[in-house]
Amino acid sequence: MSEKARQQSAKDEILATARRRFDYAEEFEREQRAEALDDLKFRAGEQWPEDVKRARELDRRPTITINRLPQFLRQVTNDQRQNRPSINVSPVDDKADIETAKVFQGLIRQIEQNSNADVAYDTAFAAAATHGFGYFRVTTDYASPESFEQEILIKRIRNAFSVYMDPSAQEPDGATRTGHLFSRT
């Protein structure tokens, strides 16, 4: 087998593994995502079950919706904006010291400010309050086009439905996950 064919075979195997994992994650989250879509529709004002709505329309009866949900969601999300989450560094053992923790805390604060991390946190929280899950990501980007220096950034994920978590993760915060997948939507 030629080197080019071997490389192509390795790429095909990686893609096949990714597809299998995606299919597994998609199947695992299918019910939760269907319920989340219902939650989004409910928030948007589609609060009548389709069969009831159809029956009322056939009887020429009104289907009035007074959507009060957004005000309660705003109350929750505005509370979060008043008490912004942020990363906190604390020394935890006898080998750690307060000064080092302060340096790390300063670096993390700078990363959050440079990234407009508040936007990422707000977007993820609003999605979680609306339909049960929201995400942001930590990534790197080049500091400038002429440099190889990279900076750490916290970015929002606008569409929480574009993320599929590892179904084998044991902890609810994803700490034990071995991977996650993004899909384009």
C-alpha positions in Angstrom: 0.0 0.0 0.0 1.4 3.4 -1.0 2.0 6.1 1.6 -0.8 8.3 0.1 -3.3 5.4 0.3 -2.3 4.7 3.9 -2.8 8.3 4.8 -6.2 8.3 3.1 -7.1 5.1 4.9 -6.2 6.7 8.3 -8.3 9.8 7.4 -11.3 7.6 6.4 -11.0 5.7 9.7 -11.0 8.9 11.7 -14.0 10.1 9.8 -15.8 6.8 10.3 -15.1 7.0 14.1 -16.4 10.6 14.3 -19.6 9.6 12.4 -20.2 6.7 14.8 -19.7 8.8 17.8 -21.9 11.5 16.4 -24.7 9.0 15.7 -24.4 7.7 19.2 -24.5 11.2 20.7 -27.4 12.2 18.5 -29.4 9.1 19.5 -28.6 9.6 23.2 -29.8 13.3 23.1 -32.7 12.9 20.8 -35.5 13.0 23.4 -33.9 15.8 25.4 -33.5 17.9 22.2 -37.1 17.3 21.1 -38.3 18.5 24.5 -36.0 21.5 24.2 -37.5 22.4 20.8 -40.9 22.3 22.4 -39.6 24.6 25.1 -38.4 27.1 22.5 -41.7 27.0 20.7 -43.5 27.5 24.0 -41.3 30.5 24.8 -42.1 31.9 21.3 -45.8 31.7 22.1 -46.8 28.4 20.5 -48.5 27.3 23.7 -51.5 25.4 22.4 -51.2 21.6 21.6 -51.6 21.2 17.8 -54.6 18.9 18.0 -56.4 21.3 20.4 -55.6 24.3 18.3 -56.8 22.6 15.2 -60.1 21.5 16.9 -60.7 25.1 18.1 -60.0 26.5 14.7 -62.5 24.1 13.1 -65.1 25.2 15.7 -64.2 28.8 14.9 -63.1 29.3 18.5 -60.2 31.6 19.4 -56.8 30.3 20.5 -55.6 33.3 22.5 -52.1 33.1 24.0 -51.0 35.5 26.6 -47.3 34.7 26.8 -46.1 35.5 30.2 -43.0 33.2 30.1 -40.6 35.7 28.6 -41.0 38.1 31.6 -40.1 35.2 34.0 -37.1 34.2 31.9 -35.9 37.8 31.9 -36.2 37.9 35.6 -33.9 34.8 35.9 -31.4 35.9 33.2 -31.3 39.5 34.6 -30.5 38.1 38.1 -27.6 36.2 36.5 -26.4 39.4 34.8 -26.5 41.2 38.1 -24.4 38.4 39.7 -22.1 37.6 36.9 -20.3 34.3 37.0 -16.5 34.3 36.7 -13.6 32.0 37.1 -12.1 32.1 40.6 -8.6 30.8 41.5 -7.9 29.6 45.1 -4.8 27.9 46.5 -5.9 24.5 47.7 -2.9 22.7 49.2 0.4 23.4 51.0 2.3 23.7 47.7 0.1 26.6 46.4 0.4 30.1 47.6 -1.9 33.1 47.5 0.4 35.2 45.3 0.5 32.6 42.6 -3.3 32.4 42.8 -3.6 36.1 42.4 -1.4 36.1 39.3 -3.5 33.3 37.7 -6.7 35.2 38.7 -5.4 38.3 37.0 -4.6 36.3 33.8 -8.0 34.8 33.8 -9.7 38.2 34.3 -7.7 39.5 31.4 -8.8 36.6 29.2 -12.4 37.2 30.2 -12.2 40.9 29.4 -10.4 40.4 26.1 -13.0 37.8 25.1 -16.1 39.7 26.2 -16.7 36.5 28.2 -19.9 38.1 29.7 -21.5 37.7 26.3 -20.6 34.0 26.2 -21.8 33.4 29.7 -25.1 35.3 29.1 -25.8 33.4 25.9 -25.2 30.1 27.5 -27.2 30.9 30.6 -30.2 32.3 28.5 -30.2 29.1 26.5 -30.1 26.9 29.6 -32.9 28.9 31.2 -35.0 28.6 28.1 -34.6 25.0 27.1 -32.2 23.3 29.6 -28.8 23.5 28.1 -26.3 26.2 26.8 -22.7 26.2 26.0 -19.6 28.4 25.5 -16.2 27.4 24.4 -12.6 28.1 25.3 -10.4 28.4 22.3 -7.2 30.0 21.0 -6.6 32.4 18.2 -3.5 34.1 16.8 -2.8 37.4 18.4 -2.1 39.0 15.0 -1.7 37.7 11.4 2.1 38.2 11.6 2.6 36.4 14.9 2.7 32.8 16.0 1.6 34.0 19.5 -1.8 32.7 20.5 -4.3 34.1 23.0 -6.9 32.2 24.9 -10.5 33.3 24.2 -13.9 32.5 25.7 -16.4 32.5 22.9 -20.2 32.1 22.8 -22.0 29.3 21.0 -25.1 31.0 19.6 -26.9 27.7 18.8 -26.8 25.3 21.7 -28.3 22.7 19.4 -25.0 22.6 17.5 -23.2 20.9 20.4 -23.4 17.2 21.2 -21.9 16.1 24.4 -20.2 12.8 25.1 -22.9 10.4 26.2 -20.4 8.4 28.3 -19.7 11.3 30.6 -20.6 10.5 34.2 -20.7 13.9 35.8 -23.5 16.4 34.9 -21.0 19.2 34.3 -19.2 17.2 31.7 -16.0 16.9 33.8 -15.6 13.2 32.9 -16.4 13.5 29.2 -13.8 12.2 26.7 -15.0 14.5 23.9 -17.7 16.5 22.4 -18.9 17.2 18.9 -19.9 20.3 17.0 -22.2 20.1 14.0 -22.9 22.9 11.6 -26.4 24.2 11.6 
